[in-house]
Amino acid sequence: HVQLVESGGGSVQVGESLRLSCAASLYPSCMGWFRQAPGKEREGVASLYTGGGSTWYADSVKDRFTLRIYQESNKNTLYLQMNDLKPEDSAMYYCAADHVSSPGCQMFRVSGIPGDFGYWGQGTQVTVS
């Protein structure tokens, strides 16, 4: 059972930066960030396939957000560097992950677009004003 622990959210001004982190146990092959603003559907932000390094970014965050993964002996940590933040980036951000055999991760491997992942963190709030 993958456990995900997120940190790094907060309140910033337009144009500033934040870095979110997500520590994952059990080395899931697919990891990503999703977000949900009040009254809106959840949307994918960025995802990474650790096996081959493939990444995907939503059009709205390309050139502003960057994923990095740091692999240690007992966990993977996924970082989302968010630069030039805009008010429309305000949302609850969730880290998600899954193993290579899951439908969502397989979809990512084959199509380059992440599907739904099975493990979720508790969320961290990002507010840009």
Backbone torsions as a table, in degrees:
resi	resn	phi	psi	omega
1	HIS	NA	115.2	-178.4
2	VAL	-72.7	132.4	174.5
3	GLN	-110.8	135.8	-176.8
4	LEU	-123.4	129.9	178.5
5	VAL	-125.3	117.4	-176.5
6	GLU	-101.5	156.0	172.3
7	SER	-159.4	166.6	171.6
8	GLY	110.1	-3.9	178.6
9	GLY	-72.2	175.4	178.7
10	GLY	165.5	-171.0	178.7
11	SER	-111.2	128.3	-179.1
12	VAL	-136.4	170.1	176.4
13	GLN	-90.1	160.3	176.7
14	VAL	-55.6	134.1	178.6
15	GLY	91.1	-11.2	179.6
16	GLU	-83.6	-179.2	-175.1
17	SER	-125.0	156.3	172.4
18	LEU	-144.0	154.6	173.4
19	ARG	-126.4	123.2	175.8
20	LEU	-96.7	146.7	175.6
21	SER	-130.1	151.0	-179.1
22	CYS	-141.1	112.6	178.2
23	ALA	-93.5	126.4	-175.1
24	ALA	-121.1	131.3	173.5
25	SER	-83.7	162.6	170.5
26	LEU	66.7	14.4	170.7
27	TYR	50.8	60.6	176.3
28	PRO	-63.8	144.1	-176.9
29	SER	-77.4	-30.6	178.7
30	CYS	-115.5	131.7	177.8
31	MET	-139.2	149.1	179.6
32	GLY	-165.8	174.1	176.9
33	TRP	-118.3	137.6	175.3
34	PHE	-126.8	162.0	178.0
35	ARG	-143.7	155.4	178.0
36	GLN	-144.1	121.2	176.3
37	ALA	-95.1	156.7	179.8
38	PRO	-55.8	129.5	178.0
39	GLY	79.5	2.3	-179.3
40	LYS	-119.8	160.7	176.9
41	GLU	-76.2	155.4	174.8
42	ARG	-66.4	141.0	179.4
43	GLU	-134.7	151.1	175.5
44	GLY	-74.2	142.9	178.8
45	VAL	-109.4	-54.8	-179.0
46	ALA	-162.6	144.9	179.9
47	SER	-142.2	158.7	-176.1
48	LEU	-142.6	137.9	173.9
49	TYR	-101.6	112.2	-172.9
50	THR	-68.5	-24.4	-178.0
51	GLY	-67.0	-37.6	-176.9
52	GLY	-124.9	-1.4	178.5
53	GLY	80.6	6.6	179.3
54	SER	-64.0	140.0	177.8
55	THR	-128.7	156.0	176.4
56	TRP	-138.2	137.4	176.4
57	TYR	-128.8	141.1	170.4
58	ALA	-63.8	146.4	-178.6
59	ASP	-56.1	-34.7	-175.5
60	SER	-69.2	-15.1	-177.1
61	VAL	-119.1	-5.5	179.3
62	LYS	-56.0	141.5	179.8
63	ASP	73.8	-2.5	176.7
64	ARG	-119.4	-34.3	-177.9
65	PHE	-109.4	145.8	180.0
66	THR	-139.1	134.4	175.3
67	LEU	-93.4	143.3	170.7
68	ARG	-140.0	143.8	175.7
69	ILE	-121.6	139.1	179.8
70	TYR	-122.6	116.6	-174.7
71	GLN	-103.0	123.1	179.3
72	GLU	-115.3	-178.5	-175.5
73	SER	-68.2	-26.0	-174.6
74	ASN	-123.6	1.9	-179.5
75	LYS	-167.5	162.1	167.5
76	ASN	-106.6	142.1	173.1
77	THR	-121.4	123.4	179.8
78	LEU	-103.1	126.6	179.0
79	TYR	-108.9	140.9	171.8
80	LEU	-119.6	105.5	176.0
81	GLN	-85.1	121.0	-177.0
82	MET	-115.8	114.3	179.7
83	ASN	-111.8	160.7	176.9
84	ASP	49.9	52.7	-175.4
85	LEU	-67.0	146.0	-177.8
86	LYS	-122.2	159.1	178.8
87	PRO	-55.9	-33.8	-179.3
88	GLU	-71.6	-7.0	173.9
89	ASP	-83.4	-8.6	-179.3
90	SER	-64.8	126.5	-177.5
91	ALA	-178.8	172.4	166.9
92	MET	-87.0	125.8	-179.3
93	TYR	-102.4	131.9	-178.7
94	TYR	-120.0	135.0	170.4
95	CYS	-87.4	139.4	178.2
96	ALA	-137.1	154.9	-177.7
97	ALA	-156.2	163.5	174.9
98	ASP	-164.5	165.1	-179.8
99	HIS	-83.2	163.3	-173.7
100	VAL	-60.4	-28.7	-176.2
101	SER	-80.2	-9.4	-176.6
102	SER	-73.5	152.2	179.2
103	PRO	-58.2	-40.4	-178.9
104	GLY	-65.2	-40.2	179.2
105	CYS	-73.0	-38.4	176.8
106	GLN	-61.9	-41.8	178.2
107	MET	-59.6	-40.5	179.6
108	PHE	-64.4	-44.6	-178.9
109	ARG	-61.7	-41.1	-173.9
110	VAL	-81.8	-44.1	-171.8
111	SER	-102.6	-16.8	-175.2
112	GLY	82.7	1.2	178.7
113	ILE	-117.3	125.3	-176.7
114	PRO	-70.6	142.6	171.4
115	GLY	-93.7	-166.8	176.6
116	ASP	-73.1	134.6	176.2
117	PHE	-97.3	157.3	-170.8
118	GLY	-92.1	-16.3	-177.0
119	TYR	-116.8	135.9	-174.1
120	TRP	-132.6	145.3	172.4
121	GLY	-83.8	-177.8	-175.0
122	GLN	-83.0	-14.4	179.3
123	GLY	95.9	149.3	175.4
124	THR	-138.8	134.4	-173.2
125	GLN	-83.6	134.2	172.5
126	VAL	-120.8	125.9	179.6
127	THR	-127.2	125.4	-179.5
128	VAL	-120.9	124.2	-179.1
129	SER	-140.4	NA	NA
